[in-house]
Amino acid sequence: MRLSSLARLLSLSADLIYWRPKPTDPLLVYKLTTVTYGVTSAPFLAIRTLHQLAKDEGDKFPRAADVLKSQTFVDDIISGADSVQDALCLQKELTQLLSLGGFQLRKWCSNSPELVHHIPGEDREIPLSFKQSEQPIYNILGIKWNSATDEFSYTVDIPEPPFSKRSVLSAVARIYDPCGWLAPARSVLSAVARIYDPCGWLAPAKFNVPTKFPAESKKYGEL
């Protein structure tokens, strides 16, 4: 689920935009009433505001307050429950708690059809797969989640052989893994490269020179 609006700034005069459509038009001043996307302080301000809301109103909704403090990533809330009934109670608590701060939860998704049934259509997340024959895939913090099988998957661009140190390191570095689930596999990938071609891997002058990987280099690229 995602918050449809970010926190209000405490000092509106600290974030102004000066604008005029034409050089001859009078100068207009706009005050931004929400956290500005892209500025360095935006993630902190968004999270800090939610923590303050949990502190101020959390005694009324203790479970929802705990989720805001420990299972929220900027404007995304990732949580769960042991049963559909518990999930419905948590959904209600989160909605009520965040409404006290002027927030509305949107883009709900769940692996429980019963839970999704209680959510208005306009507040549901749209799956990445648009064909009815395909299973629903959602983007969760940059990772693809299959709500039907409750499985996560990654998109990896495999470089074309022959491989070089640069292409191997580049492919590994491009894997978006915010939770660190693939850290062991990424370490093994680099280790295998060093074992197959220790001299070529350690030689700094050969950074773009193809390494002497085994004949089944295609399988290595898919590792």
C-alpha positions in Angstrom: 0.0 0.0 0.0 1.2 3.5 -0.6 0.4 7.0 0.9 -1.2 9.2 -1.7 0.3 12.4 -0.2 3.4 13.2 1.7 3.7 15.2 4.8 3.0 18.9 5.1 6.0 21.1 5.7 6.2 22.8 9.0 7.5 26.0 7.5 5.9 26.7 4.1 8.0 29.8 3.6 11.2 27.7 3.4 10.2 26.1 0.1 9.1 28.6 -2.5 9.0 28.6 -6.3 9.2 31.8 -8.3 7.6 31.6 -11.7 6.2 33.7 -14.6 5.0 32.3 -17.9 6.4 35.2 -19.9 9.3 37.7 -19.2 6.7 40.5 -19.2 4.3 38.9 -16.8 4.5 39.7 -13.1 6.5 37.4 -10.9 4.4 34.7 -9.1 5.3 33.0 -5.9 4.1 29.5 -5.1 4.4 27.8 -1.7 4.8 24.1 -1.8 2.5 22.5 0.7 3.9 18.9 0.5 7.4 17.4 0.7 9.2 18.0 -2.6 10.2 14.9 -4.5 13.9 14.8 -5.3 15.3 17.0 -2.5 17.8 15.5 -0.1 15.5 15.9 2.9 12.4 14.4 1.4 12.8 10.8 2.6 13.7 12.0 6.1 10.7 14.4 6.3 8.3 11.8 5.1 9.4 9.1 7.5 9.8 11.6 10.4 6.2 12.8 9.9 4.8 9.3 10.0 6.8 8.6 13.2 5.4 11.7 14.8 1.9 10.7 13.8 2.5 7.2 15.4 3.7 8.9 18.5 0.8 11.4 18.8 -2.0 9.1 17.9 -0.5 5.6 18.3 -2.1 4.9 21.7 -5.5 4.6 19.9 -4.1 2.2 17.2 -1.1 0.5 18.7 -0.7 -2.2 16.0 -0.9 0.3 13.2 1.5 2.6 15.0 4.1 -0.2 15.2 3.7 -0.8 11.4 4.3 2.9 10.7 7.5 2.9 12.7 9.0 -0.4 11.6 7.5 -1.5 8.3 7.3 1.8 6.3 9.7 2.8 3.6 9.2 6.5 2.8 5.7 6.3 1.3 5.4 2.5 1.0 4.0 0.3 3.8 4.9 -3.4 3.6 3.2 -5.6 6.2 1.2 -8.7 6.7 -0.9 -10.8 9.1 -1.4 -14.4 10.1 -5.0 -14.5 9.0 -7.4 -12.6 6.8 -9.3 -11.4 9.8 -6.1 -10.0 11.3 -5.2 -8.3 8.0 -8.7 -6.7 7.8 -8.2 -5.3 11.3 -4.8 -4.0 10.5 -6.1 -2.4 7.3 -8.8 -0.6 9.3 -6.4 0.6 11.9 -3.9 1.9 9.4 -6.6 3.7 7.5 -8.0 5.4 10.6 -4.6 6.3 12.0 -3.3 7.8 8.8 -6.6 9.7 8.2 -5.9 11.6 11.5 -2.8 13.0 9.8 -4.6 13.8 6.5 -3.2 10.8 4.6 -5.1 8.4 2.4 -3.8 4.9 1.7 -3.8 3.9 -2.0 -2.4 1.1 -4.2 -3.4 -1.8 -1.9 -2.4 -5.3 -3.0 -2.5 -8.6 -1.2 -2.2 -12.3 -1.9 -5.7 -12.7 -0.3 -8.6 -12.2 -2.7 -10.9 -11.8 0.3 -8.9 -8.9 1.6 -8.7 -7.2 -1.8 -12.5 -7.6 -2.2 -12.9 -5.2 0.8 -10.8 -2.5 -0.9 -12.5 -0.1 -3.4 -11.3 -0.6 -7.0 -9.8 2.9 -7.2 -7.6 2.2 -4.2 -6.1 -1.1 -5.5 -2.7 -1.4 -7.1 -2.6 -2.1 -10.8 -0.6 -5.2 -11.6 2.3 -5.0 -14.1 0.8 -7.9 -16.1 -2.2 -6.7 -18.2 -3.2 -10.1 -19.7 -5.9 -12.0 -17.8 -4.0 -15.3 -18.6 -0.9 -14.0 -16.7 -0.5 -14.1 -12.9 -0.7 -10.7 -11.1 2.8 -9.2 -10.7 3.3 -6.1 -8.6 6.3 -3.9 -8.1 7.2 -3.9 -4.4 10.2 -1.6 -3.5 11.7 -2.3 -6.9 11.2 -6.1 -6.7 8.6 -8.0 -8.6 6.1 -9.9 -6.4 3.7 -12.5 -7.7 0.7 -12.3 -5.4 -0.8 -15.6 -6.7 2.2 -17.7 -5.7 3.6 -15.2 -3.1 7.1 -15.3 -4.7 9.6 -12.6 -5.4 11.6 -12.3 -8.6 14.4 -10.1 -10.1 15.1 -8.7 -13.5 18.7 -9.3 -14.5 20.4 -8.2 -17.7 22.8 -11.0 -18.7 25.8 -9.7 -20.7 26.7 -11.3 -24.0 29.9 -13.4 -24.1 32.8 -13.2 -24.2 32.8 -11.8 -20.6 35.3 -9.3 -19.2 35.8 -8.1 -15.7 33.9 -4.9 -16.5 30.9 -6.8 -17.9 30.7 -9.2 -15.0 31.0 -6.5 -12.3 28.6 -4.2 -14.2 26.0 -7.0 -14.4 26.3 -7.8 -10.7 26.1 -4.1 -9.7 23.0 -3.5 -11.8 21.0 -6.0 -9.8 18.6 -4.0 -7.6 18.5 -5.8 -4.3 17.4 -3.4 -1.5 16.8 -6.2 1.0 20.1 -8.0 0.4 18.5 -11.3 -0.5 20.9 -11.9 -3.4 24.0 -10.9 -1.5 25.3 -14.6 -1.2 24.7 -15.3 -4.9 26.4 -12.1 -5.9 29.4 -13.0 -3.8 29.5 -16.5 -5.3 29.4 -15.0 -8.8 32.5 -12.9 -8.2 34.3 -15.8 -6.6 33.6 -18.1 -9.5 35.0 -15.5 -11.9 38.2 -15.3 -9.8 38.6 -19.1 -9.7 38.2 -19.5 -13.5 40.6 -16.8 -14.4 42.6 -15.6 -11.4 45.4 -13.9 -13.4 43.1 -12.1 -15.8 40.8 -11.0 -12.9 43.6 -9.5 -10.8 45.4 -7.8 -13.7 44.2 -4.1 -13.6 45.4 -3.5 -17.2 43.0 -6.1 -18.6 39.8 -4.7 -17.3 38.1 -4.8 -20.6 40.0 -7.8 -22.0 37.8 -10.9 -22.3 38.5 -13.4 -19.5 39.3 -17.1 -20.1 36.0 -18.5 -18.8 35.1 -22.2 -19.6 33.4 -23.2 -22.8 29.9 -23.2 -21.1 30.2 -19.4 -20.6 26.6 -19.0 -21.4 25.7 -21.0 -18.3 28.0 -18.9 -16.3 26.3 -15.7 -17.5 22.9 -17.2 -16.3 24.3 -18.1 -12.9 
